[in-house]
Amino acid sequence: MTYIRDLLAAGPTVSFEFFPPKTDEAERQLEKAIRELEPLNPSFVSVTYGAGGSTRERTRDIVLGIEAETPLTAMAHLTCMGHTRTEVVSLLEEYQQGDVQNILALAGDPPADGAAPTGDFTYALELVELVREVGSFSVGVAAHPEGHPRSPDSATDRRHLAIKLTAADFGVTQFFFRADDHLRMVDELATLGCNTPVIPGIMPVTNLRQIKRFAELSGAAFPPELAARFEALGDDASAVRALGVEVATELCQQLLDEGVPGLHFYTLNRSTATREIATNLGLASS
């Protein structure tokens, strides 16, 4: 069995993230992306989990399929929002039976309609503790270099993050665009006595409008000077994608030069930009 905590100890890791498709066409696109990224020999791949468990079965089936039908190591995202303890234990037992040993434990998003969250859990830390009870999983948690959008202030965010990371094996960050944001977070965590490895999350800009929307939802800053470079390209989609690959490559190289434990790419179920960045970094043949 392959545990991400062991991969990180031997690191640096390279990993890719996918999301569950909603249509047959989108499912074919996901399968294509997995096939095209598989030759890069990623350390692991992950599959996201919809708000309130809305993709529970699809996420489970994709994770189990990757683990059983490909040489890839799969990490399942799991959220506590809207779930009972019994539901979570049942899903974890299914993962155990399918040899899935890596879990990313997340609080999840509150209901979009503003209703009060339901379920037996409130915080991701509670989910980490339950995953530990159920089996010998390698457990990761989320980190936000610029602070969680629901945190009242940076100091509070870092304290809670340090506690959560100390209970886990590793962290994976929300995407960001400035290396200093990640490096500052790691330094602040170290000051609090937390040295759990945190893998930076990378999302190449391939669609300016889309990335701005994602950044707004996640609380990530899209630097004005970077936005200006993309806006100067107008509607030239190929030029935007090329610049996105260039900018992401530069960010990754900065992070690798600083000794980060790995790189986690948000692929949006597409492979081209990620493959190009891997080639630029000399990772494509690793």
C-alpha positions in Angstrom: 0.0 0.0 0.0 1.2 3.5 -0.8 0.8 6.2 1.8 1.2 9.9 0.9 3.0 10.5 4.1 5.7 8.1 2.9 5.9 9.6 -0.5 6.4 13.0 1.0 9.2 11.7 3.2 11.0 10.6 0.0 9.7 13.7 -2.0 9.2 16.1 -3.6 5.9 14.8 -4.9 3.9 15.7 -8.0 0.2 15.2 -7.9 -2.9 16.0 -9.9 -6.5 16.8 -8.9 -9.7 15.9 -10.8 -13.4 16.4 -10.1 -16.3 14.1 -10.7 -18.0 14.6 -14.1 -21.7 15.3 -14.4 -22.3 14.2 -18.0 -21.2 11.3 -20.3 -19.1 13.7 -22.3 -17.4 15.1 -19.2 -16.7 11.6 -18.1 -14.9 10.8 -21.3 -12.9 14.0 -20.9 -11.8 12.9 -17.4 -10.8 9.5 -18.7 -8.8 11.2 -21.4 -7.0 13.5 -19.0 -6.1 10.6 -16.7 -4.7 8.6 -19.6 -2.6 11.6 -20.8 -1.3 12.4 -17.4 -0.5 8.9 -16.3 2.8 8.7 -18.2 4.1 11.6 -16.0 4.1 9.0 -13.1 2.5 11.3 -10.6 3.1 10.5 -6.9 -0.7 10.5 -6.4 -4.0 11.9 -7.8 -7.0 13.2 -6.0 -10.7 13.4 -6.6 -12.8 16.2 -5.2 -16.0 15.9 -3.2 -19.1 18.1 -3.9 -20.6 20.4 -1.4 -22.7 18.6 1.2 -21.7 15.2 -0.3 -23.4 16.0 -3.6 -20.9 13.8 -5.5 -20.4 11.2 -2.8 -21.1 8.2 -5.1 -19.3 9.6 -8.1 -16.3 10.5 -6.1 -16.2 7.1 -4.5 -16.5 5.3 -7.8 -13.8 7.3 -9.5 -11.4 6.9 -6.6 -12.0 3.2 -6.4 -11.7 2.8 -10.2 -8.4 4.7 -10.3 -7.0 2.6 -7.5 -8.1 -0.7 -9.0 -7.7 -0.1 -12.8 -4.6 2.1 -13.1 -1.1 2.1 -11.6 -1.9 5.5 -9.9 -2.3 6.1 -6.1 -5.6 7.7 -5.4 -6.5 10.2 -2.6 -10.2 10.7 -1.9 -11.5 14.0 -0.8 -14.0 13.8 2.1 -16.1 16.6 3.7 -17.8 16.5 7.0 -20.5 19.2 6.2 -23.9 17.6 6.1 -22.8 14.1 7.0 -23.5 11.8 9.9 -20.8 9.8 11.6 -22.4 6.6 10.3 -22.2 7.8 6.7 -18.6 8.8 7.0 -17.6 5.5 8.6 -19.4 3.5 5.9 -17.6 5.4 3.1 -14.2 5.0 4.8 -14.8 1.3 5.2 -15.5 1.1 1.4 -12.2 2.8 0.8 -10.4 0.4 3.0 -11.9 -2.5 1.2 -10.8 -1.0 -2.1 -7.2 -0.4 -0.9 -7.6 3.4 -0.9 -5.4 4.5 2.0 -5.2 8.3 1.5 -7.9 10.8 2.5 -8.1 14.6 2.3 -10.3 15.6 5.2 -12.2 18.8 4.6 -14.8 20.8 6.4 -16.7 21.5 3.2 -18.7 24.5 2.1 -21.9 25.6 3.9 -25.2 25.4 2.1 -25.4 27.9 -0.8 -28.8 29.0 0.3 -27.6 30.2 3.6 -29.3 27.5 5.6 -27.6 26.2 8.8 -25.2 23.3 8.1 -26.4 19.9 9.1 -24.6 16.7 10.2 -22.6 15.4 13.1 -19.4 17.4 12.4 -18.5 21.1 12.4 -14.7 21.2 11.8 -12.3 19.3 9.6 -10.3 18.4 12.7 -13.2 16.2 13.9 -13.1 14.4 10.6 -9.4 13.8 10.8 -9.9 12.2 14.2 -12.6 9.9 12.9 -10.5 8.9 9.9 -7.7 7.9 12.4 -10.2 5.9 14.4 -11.5 3.9 11.4 -8.2 2.8 9.9 -4.5 3.4 9.2 -5.1 6.1 6.5 -2.7 8.8 5.5 -4.7 12.0 6.2 -4.3 15.4 4.7 -6.1 18.7 5.3 -6.6 21.9 3.4 -4.5 25.1 3.9 -5.1 28.6 2.6 -1.9 30.6 2.2 -3.8 33.9 2.2 -6.1 32.8 5.0 -9.4 30.9 5.0 -12.2 33.2 3.7 -14.2 32.5 6.8 -11.3 33.2 9.3 -11.8 36.4 11.3 -8.1 37.3 11.0 -4.7 35.9 10.0 -3.5 35.0 13.5 -6.6 33.0 14.2 -6.4 31.3 10.9 -2.8 30.2 11.5 -3.5 28.9 15.0 -6.4 26.8 13.8 -4.4 25.6 10.8 -1.4 24.6 13.0 -3.7 22.5 15.2 -5.3 20.8 12.3 -2.0 20.1 10.5 -0.5 18.7 13.6 -3.3 16.1 13.8 -2.8 15.3 10.1 0.1 13.9 8.0 0.2 16.7 5.4 -1.6 19.7 4.0 -2.6 20.7 0.5 -3.1 24.4 -0.2 -5.8 26.3 -2.1 -4.3 27.7 -5.3 -2.4 31.0 -5.1 -0.3 33.1 -7.4 2.6 34.5 -5.3 5.2 32.2 -3.9 5.7 34.6 -0.9 2.2 33.9 0.3 2.9 30.2 0.6 6.4 30.7 2.1 5.1 33.2 4.7 2.4 30.7 5.7 5.0 28.0 6.2 7.2 30.3 8.3 4.2 31.4 10.5 3.2 27.8 11.1 6.8 26.9 12.0 6.7 29.8 14.6 3.7 28.0 16.1 5.7 24.7 16.3 4.0 23.1 13.3 6.3 21.6 10.7 3.8 19.2 8.9 4.6 19.3 5.2 2.2 21.5 3.2 2.0 20.9 -0.6 1.4 24.0 -2.6 -1.6 23.9 -5.0 -1.1 25.2 -8.5 -3.8 26.3 -10.9 -2.5 27.5 -14.3 -4.5 30.4 -15.8 -6.1 29.0 -19.0 -9.3 31.1 -18.9 -9.0 34.6 -17.4 -12.7 35.0 -16.5 -12.9 31.5 -15.0 -9.8 32.0 -12.8 -11.0 35.3 -11.5 -14.3 33.7 -10.5 -12.5 30.8 -8.8 -10.1 33.2 -7.0 -13.1 35.3 -5.7 -14.9 32.2 -4.4 -11.8 30.8 -2.7 -10.5 34.1 -1.2 -7.3 34.0 -3.3 -6.0 37.3 -4.5 -5.4 37.6 -8.3 -2.6 40.2 -8.3 -3.5 43.3 -10.4 -0.1 43.3 -12.1 -0.7 39.7 -13.2 -4.3 40.4 -14.3 -3.0 43.3 -16.4 -0.6 40.9 -18.3 -3.5 38.6 -19.2 -5.9 41.4 -20.0 -3.4 42.9 -22.5 -3.9 39.7 -24.6 -7.6 40.4 -25.1 -9.6 37.4 -26.5 -6.5 35.5 -27.8 -7.2 32.2 -26.0 -4.0 30.5 -27.1 -1.9 33.5 -26.0 -3.7 33.5 -22.6 -3.1 29.7 -22.2 0.6 30.1 -23.2 1.1 32.9 -20.6 -0.7 30.9 -18.0 1.7 28.0 -18.5 4.7 30.4 -18.4 3.5 32.1 -15.2 2.7 28.8 -13.5 6.1 27.3 -14.5 7.8 30.3 -12.9 5.8 30.0 -9.7 6.5 26.2 -9.5 10.2 26.8 -10.0 10.3 29.4 -7.3 8.6 27.0 -4.9 10.9 24.1 -5.8 13.9 26.3 -5.3 12.6 27.0 -1.8 12.4 23.3 -1.0 8.6 22.8 -1.0 7.6 19.1 -0.4 5.8 18.8 -3.7 3.5 20.4 -6.3 -0.3 19.7 -6.5 -1.9 20.7 -9.9 -5.6 21.6 -10.2 -6.2 20.2 -13.7 -9.9 21.0 -14.1 -9.9 17.6 -15.9 -7.7 18.8 -18.7 -4.1 17.7 -19.2 -2.4 20.0 -21.7 -1.3 22.9 -19.5 -0.2 20.5 -16.7 1.8 18.4 -19.1 3.5 21.5 -20.6 4.4 22.8 -17.1 5.8 19.4 -16.2 7.9 19.5 -19.3 9.2 23.0 -18.6 10.2 21.9 -15.1 12.0 18.7 -16.3 9.4 16.5 -14.5 7.9 14.9 -17.6 10.3 12.0 -17.7 10.6 11.4 -14.0 
